[in-house]
Amino acid sequence: MRQSIHEFCTGVDDAWTRSRPGTDRARQQEPTEGDHEPMTTWSDLEGLRPELIARARELFLIEQPDAPGPAGLGYLGTIRADGGPRVHPISPAVLDGHLYAFVLRRSPKSRDLERDPRFALHSWPRPFEADGFDDEEIAFTGRAELIADPALRERVARAVGDDPASGIVFELHVETALHKHRTGGLTYAVWREDGKLT
């Protein structure tokens, strides 16, 4: 399963890159906002809201029986140079209580995050069942921090089944987390970095 997930995500990146030959201009753009201190880590949030991270672990397929090692599946949203949204599938990984994204160097996502670290990470949709569809979902927003440590980059690359030389690694720091489910009726729970839960 690891190889098929990698091939799928890589294929989407390749197709987008071929269709947008001018995306290298993104590297020349300055960030739209100033530097921002790193925010809540996966383990920080787990300590604050263990039930929320338990659902995130399930919905992102992190460390699940069918997941590729400690990596799972999700959709990463980034901001293009023109301010528009971009969404691609990725395999997020959790190592030592930190959430990481391995991004191919040739992917437009890498240029987006180097220019503007804001991201959204949305869970993979559940499969349809014969008797219905469960639309439970979880989504994080926050800021991505580029990882310089080569040993950590290699660990994350191996976790997602990719060649360390082919990509770069970002740690995803969480500002908000949203969980939607229908147990006992439609419910939205939102955690914010100030600790507020609605």
Phi, psi and omega in degrees: 000328181301315183293319182294321177297313180300315181297321180296309182297319180296321180298320178296315179300315182297316182297319180292318182297319179295328183276349182232070185296342183268011186287351178297340180298339182298328181295338183271356181275146174272153177302148181282344179226167180285180179299148183227134180295145176303148184249207189295134176271171176303313182291325175302312182292326177297322178292326181279317185224073184300326181292328179289316179291328176299319177289323177298318180299321179288313187284331174274000180064025180289123178058031175269161184306325183264003183275154178282086181069223180277008181257155182230221181218144177190175175249127179257123175259132178229177183247121179290167180299332180273006178090355180279166180276153173222135181229131178220151173286142174220171171250093177293149181230143175245118178230128178053036176080015180237143182263127184234154172235125173265123186236129179300141182300325182277357182284142175297338177299322181296318179293321177302309186288330176292328180275318183219112189284357182291139182216164166228137179236119184244143182294156177289139180293145177288150178290153175290140174257166182297329185253013178153192184220130178263113183261027174303139182211159174220145181216139175247148164233156180170212182228143182262137178247122179294132182263125181265337185295114183295327180293319178292319177302319180294319179298316180293317179301317179293325179297326181263002177075037183234167178280121182305328182287345186271353185208181176236163187238138174238139166272136182260109178268135190263130171259319179221153175223131179240134176234123176246133176209171184239020177289114183072022183111159182297125183226135172243126173244128182236123174257138176238159185297342175280003176091000182284135176236125180245000000 
